[in-house]
Amino acid sequence: MVWLPHHGLGNKMISITSAFLYSLLKDKVLLLFFPDYMNDLFYESFPNTTWLLPSDFPITHVTSIFDKDPNRYGNLLRDKILSNDMNITNASIPLLAYLYLHLVHNNNDYDRMFYCEDGQLLLQQFPWLLLRSNQYFIPALFLIPMFEQELGLLFPERTTVFHLLGRYLFHPSNAVWGYVTRYYQAYLANAEEILGVQIRTFAEVDLDKHSSYIMNCAISKNLLPSLDTKDVAALSDTIRVKPKAVLVTSLKSEYFERIRDTYYRNATATGEVIGVYQPSHEEKQFTEKLDHNVKALAEIYLLSLSDSLIMSQYSTFGYVAQGLGGIRPWLLVRPDDENLCLQSSTMEPCFHFPPSFECKSRRELDLGSVVPYLRHCEDKAGGSSNR
Ligand code: GDP
């Protein structure tokens, strides 16, 4: 099984984890294709060996294998060149050097036959599978009967899959670990408690409204103290109390500045003092820059060291932090409604685009209601995750 990257670091880490578990279940060797901008982020997970795709790998065009690839499983099914009940050794088709699994978010129902037992019976006849994904597709593996027993043994607690696999697989490089430890020691180690706030906006939002929504969430859920609007000097009794730290991560600095200024200008009703910190503000996503990715991974790790988390909806960057930290975050799910931020019912990442059909009948199916341990994600309609 060869894993190919797609999208940002969070997307990559959740799909590597999914590909790893799939390889384990299918007894396959997993190799990862890391472009240069990913090569100094992680240590090898397994001593005395490597999970990196060797440079002399005979399929030389891995960077260009995408939806138009002639060996795409979904298209070969659609065009009836392959069928899931086929025995390929008897079939009169030329042997393919590899089969390409297009498991990115915008794939089609043919590609998603991967999540069906029938599809798996065909796939196991191909020695080389190349997979490109930006999704956390583990919840769908739990629905494939041939994996049920093994998954039950591996994960009696279904909500710990990413927590256990993520901590097992991802070991930050010294470069990343340096960022994490220096920042932690300088700003967070002495705090009474750490609240992580991850702010990721996918569309234009009103800065004032969104900042006050985030503050309302933190205060109404008792994650931060409310403000003392009467006594501007209310601190004296609690002068020796350790500060609470708020770790903000965002591509922008404006949210951080507002939260920091709020607790600089105002005393708190509890007398606590609040330190607000943001390690970087990169302004834009630069997926293809190593230094940018080092900071991103360091910040994911720092967030995972929080005691509680407020997360933007729909962000895989946040999913990795909550999963590594084993934290059920408060999700900023309804920016249009000041009062609504919801605690996630799980620490598991959400599978944003699961199959929406029943394998045998191909009839439409709502994956969030099919078995008791799968649920709809609070932050993505149509998504599902383990609970
Ligand atoms: P998603 O797009 O939110 O699902 O998360 P990804 O991690 O897949 O992609 C977002 C990318 O943007 C990250 O990998 C970083 O490169 C960058 N990014 C987004 N938010 C932050 C942040 O708070 N801090 C840093 N350093 N980078 C960020």
Residues whose N, C-alpha, C, O or C-beta is under 5 A from the ligand:
A	BS01	GDP	H7 G8 L9 G10 N11 I199 R200 T249 S250 L251 S280 Q285 F286 H292 K295 A296 E299 Y314 S315 T316 F317
